[in-house]
Amino acid sequence: MAAGQGGALARLRGRGLDIFQGTGGYGRRRGAGAGAKVLAAAVVLALLGAAGWVLFRRLNPDNAVPLLILGRTVGPDDSLAAGAVPLGDGQFALRLADAVVTGPDGHTATSGQDGRASLAFEAPAQLAVTAPGYQDALFQVDALPPDGPLGLQLEPRVLRGRVTDPRGSGVAEVAVQVGEQQAVTDDLGTFEVIAAVPGPVQARKVAWKAAEVAWDGSAERFSLTLEPFIVRGVRVHGPVAGSAGQFADLMDMIDGTVINALLFDTKEEGGHVLYDSQVPGARSTGAMINTYDAARVLAAAEERGLYTITRIVTFQDPFWAPANPDHAARHTASGGVWTNSKGLAWADPTDRAAWEYPLALAIEACQMGFDEIQFDYVRFPTDGDLSVIGYDVPVDQQVRVETIAAFLSEARSRLHAEGCAVSADIFAIVLSVGDDQGIGQRVEELSASVDALSPMIYPSHYSRGWLGFDDPNAHPAEVVGQALDAGVPKMQGGMMRPWLQAFYYNAAQIAAQIAQAERHGAGWLLWNATSDYQADWFPRE
């Protein structure tokens, strides 16, 4: 090698480069210590000299090859992730922590939070890489990059699956958890979890029983069945909830029976809010009366493992509506607030500002610990002079139905985020007819907006001649059965959980209604205005 070349090589060696020299195509290390240094080298330059060729490699001071472990991502927001590395064509990779790289000699290195690691090896070599949530991979490394770390990119482990109900229908809006990764099922019940770590697969949805199934990581497709929580409940009258003795008696009465749910009132037909609410609309209008201690009854229900529902009378409100006339149903002749035949004012269902008060009560109740919010009077008015009632927009059947469905969809969106289910009370007559009966309630549209619909199937409310009976009230099984048979096929989502009549009836008649509801398997609620129940009305476990 020429003297000039030798001086240049010495300078390069001083800058952290080592030199290889070979002849006849056979390479040999130069110097006894060169081999150790080469372990972290990368080819940067080759010069042809008199003795053959000279190979230059950049050295890592600790003799280890710097590595960068990446995981390809497929989510729409991957580019926003901290430290995301662009791959081109709109794709990104994430820096993977806790990835384990195994070299040809069995030594390992583990990546840090920045995805970096270092491992001593000499190319060519084969590296094995594993990382939580990513597919195991082998990399054949024939040469090392001249600058920067050696990048090793893994493909994510993807778990695809479907959540179905016991009948095999897909269940939407189920939160599927696999390790730290979560997905939500679509309308068909399908889901996809990216970077899934083998272990338990958990599925949860409000108003459904949680399910958990083990996944060993071998199957790319997975299915599990989720069962709805079947409510069999009774209404608790406000004063009964407020009386320690009466409430205890009721709790003792249902003990050992199939009753697994209690329904209380947050806001009743007269607009009163029955417990100490912090919602301004309840306090400023004088609507609030402390009939019962919500925290006390919720604690008692939780102690016995009972599901809790609270009912909110939605648009009929003689306190809030007069106090907010700009958001109330108007009397078109007088210009004042319209009232029904009982003198009760209504909020305007078409005015979204009027939605906020019942929704605020609902969110507060959910945060207090109720499991489900049931909206009653979630409709347009039925009695009074409807010819002089005015709303923010002209209404017809389409507007009415869309308005009520939109309110319930908004309620479900907000309350699901708080962990509560949403249900709605509807007139039973709409199960058996095709129109909305002028109130904005149709099973098809509303069932798609809630977790449960509760038609009020009270045989005493049907007029003479219904189903050919002079007295429909004397035929509880037939009336309830026909209503459910007509209504259940119209359901587009949720469950049909009817209100059943627990007044004017004996145990046998109540049992006949319950049998019809059980035939459809979606549960039931017993209504008695004053919670005057008899022990033999409740089926035993």
Phi, psi and omega in degrees: 000139182294155182298322179297321178294319181300320179293322179295319180295322179298320179294320179295320179298323179293340179266013176095021178251145174245164190237134172246145178225137180213161177224153174060025178083000179252120183273152173216149178289147176254113178095145183295330183268358185292324184302317181296322182291329186292341186304329182250023189271161173222140181292128177236336185196142173232128179243134178272123180239181183296329183272006182129233177236154181240130185248128179255140175224140177282136184258142169270131186304326182266013176065022180239149180279124176288135182237149172231115183264121183241153175234122179295140181242159185229359182282158183291339184253017185297327182294343181270351183293146180298129177076013180299140182251121180290137179252353185096160180057032177075009180260154182223160175231149178257148174284125187262125173271156175064021172281139181250123179251126180248125180275177182296337180267005178091351177288150184234160173219146182242132182285150176270192182297335179272006179078004185263148175206173175217143184213135179277119173198165181239130178285148000283148181202161176247129180247138174254132184232133174231149177205143180302126177087002182232156182287137175300144184215151172248134180239127173269114182256107181267337179206158181255148182292148181291330181222148175077179184281163173278118181272131178236115186253128180256154175265139181292149172277119185250126176252119177248143182196187182214139176251127181234162173272177183301340179270357179094002178277142179295144180250120181275161173060035174267129175277117180253122183246127175229104186063235178266358182265144181223147174220163179237134182291149178272192184297337179266359180087006182272155180213164177216124179248121180268142181059049183279135179259128178307142183153200180290138173256119183251136179234129182221141172208139179300141181074009176234155176284134178293149179229149178217130180224141180284144176228124183269001177091352183280321182275132178275343178238144191213143177223149176211158183251133178247133180255134177293149174281119184269113181276131170230096192230172177229150176278140177249112178299142183310307179298330176291319176297329182276350179260116182302319182291312181294322179294319177297321178297318179296318179298321178292324181296321183275350180298131181084004178254181179280355181298123181233009183212147175237137177245124179251175175251132166269307177230128184259183188303328180277004178088356180288139170263125198268003176218177184288097181260147176261004179290125185305321182298332178280322185281320186284337184265356182080016183282338190279129171226133184275083181278324179212161179267104184299319181299322182292313183290327177294319178296319179295320179294318180297322180300328180262006178072029182266139175285140184240133179236145172233141185259134178237114171290120198273292190261336173284119185201097181285359175259303187289318185298310178297330179283347181227065187299334179292343182242016181256160171297134188257151171270110189293337180277314184270338183084356180269194179280129179287144174230154181275190185294344177263005180080018183260131180278160179233141167289152181279111181298335182279352181263109184297336176296331179285348178284334192294326181294306177297328178291323177295319176298320181295314180295319177299316180297320178297316180292336176288335178130000175293144182275333186213144176249125179249122180265122176250163184050037177266076189193182173267159183298155181241340185230161188100183181277094183284350181286344182243022179265136182236144179237177179296331181226155173298142183239144168222188184301317182299315180296317181299310183295316180297325180295311182293319178297321180293320177300314182293325176295319177296318178299315181297318180300313182288320186280328173299323178296335178268354178095015181249147172278163181230132175226168182216140174272137178226159175293137181294332184299331183289348175291329190256358180236173184261339184262183184267005179057025177076008186242358178085017181245115170227137185302317186303310184284317186288327181295334179281353185250000186222170174273333179207142171252136180239089175291139182271087186268081180255109182305331180292344182269354180272142184279163179303137180098349180296127184058021179082009182265134173295326180226089181304331181297338180276002183229064185300318182295316182293317182294312180294317181298315180296318181299314180291321178298326180281324188273322185302318179297343180276350185296133178249007181167169179066191180238153174261112183238095190285151163280132178245151185283120176239047176210152184065004187239158173260182184298321182294319180291321177294320178297325179295321177293314181301321180299321179293319178295318180296330179300329179266350169071021183247009177089183183194163175230141177258129180254125167219124189303326183246011181058039179268079185262161173245143186300326183280002175281339187260122177301142177280158179293000000 
